[in-house]
Amino acid sequence: MFTIEHEFDATVVTIVDEGEAPLQDDVIISAFAECVTVEQHDTRTDRTHKITFSLQQLRDLGAALDLPEGAYRLTAPDD
């Protein structure tokens, strides 16, 4: 299950783990104009971990999901 909320400065997607136990804590993805953050609370340490992706890193991650092993550099179509 997931939710989508449009806030003033970001679009926030929350992904809820509904599978079989053990379940993971919710993952919160916030998309801003200049970056995307991914957060997840760790109940074992009672800390929230946050990762910030630049838009370039997010584009590379999206491309990497569909590619085989290797090293890649994405370029604009004009390059």
C-alpha positions as CSV (number, residue, x, y, z in Angstrom):
1,M,0.0,0.0,0.0
2,F,1.2,3.6,-0.6
3,T,-0.1,7.1,-0.2
4,I,0.6,10.2,-2.2
5,E,0.4,13.7,-0.7
6,H,1.1,17.0,-2.5
7,E,2.5,19.5,0.0
8,F,3.6,23.1,-0.5
9,D,7.2,22.3,-1.5
10,A,7.2,18.6,-2.2
11,T,5.3,15.5,-3.3
12,V,5.4,12.9,-0.5
13,V,5.0,9.2,-1.2
14,T,4.7,6.8,1.8
15,I,5.1,3.1,1.2
16,V,3.7,0.8,3.8
17,D,5.0,-2.8,4.1
18,E,1.9,-5.1,4.1
19,G,3.6,-8.4,3.4
20,E,4.1,-11.3,5.8
21,A,6.0,-10.7,9.1
22,P,8.6,-9.5,9.7
23,L,7.5,-6.2,8.3
24,Q,9.7,-3.2,7.6
25,D,8.9,0.4,8.7
26,D,7.3,2.8,6.3
27,V,9.5,4.3,3.6
28,I,8.8,8.0,3.0
29,I,10.0,9.5,-0.3
30,S,9.8,13.3,-0.7
31,A,10.3,14.8,-4.1
32,F,11.4,18.5,-4.1
33,A,12.4,20.7,-7.1
34,E,16.1,20.1,-6.5
35,C,16.4,16.7,-4.8
36,V,14.6,13.6,-3.6
37,T,14.9,12.3,0.0
38,V,14.2,8.7,1.2
39,E,13.5,8.2,4.9
40,Q,12.9,5.1,7.1
41,H,12.6,4.9,10.8
42,D,14.6,2.1,12.5
43,T,12.7,0.9,15.5
44,R,15.8,-1.1,16.8
45,T,17.8,2.1,17.2
46,D,14.9,4.6,17.4
47,R,16.5,6.7,14.7
48,T,15.3,7.8,11.3
49,H,17.7,7.4,8.4
50,K,17.6,9.8,5.5
51,I,19.3,9.6,2.1
52,T,19.2,12.5,-0.3
53,F,19.5,12.0,-4.0
54,S,20.3,14.8,-6.5
55,L,18.1,14.7,-9.6
56,Q,21.0,13.3,-11.6
57,Q,21.5,10.5,-9.1
58,L,17.8,9.6,-9.2
59,R,17.9,9.5,-13.0
60,D,20.9,7.2,-12.9
61,L,19.2,5.0,-10.3
62,G,16.1,4.7,-12.6
63,A,18.3,3.8,-15.5
64,A,20.3,1.3,-13.5
65,L,17.2,-0.7,-12.6
66,D,16.9,-1.8,-16.3
67,L,20.6,-2.5,-17.1
68,P,22.8,-5.5,-16.6
69,E,26.0,-5.5,-14.5
70,G,28.6,-2.9,-15.6
71,A,29.7,0.7,-15.3
72,Y,27.7,3.3,-17.2
73,R,27.5,7.1,-17.7
74,L,24.3,8.5,-19.0
75,T,24.6,11.4,-21.5
76,A,22.2,13.7,-23.2
77,P,21.0,12.6,-26.7
78,D,23.1,15.4,-28.3
79,D,26.4,14.1,-26.8
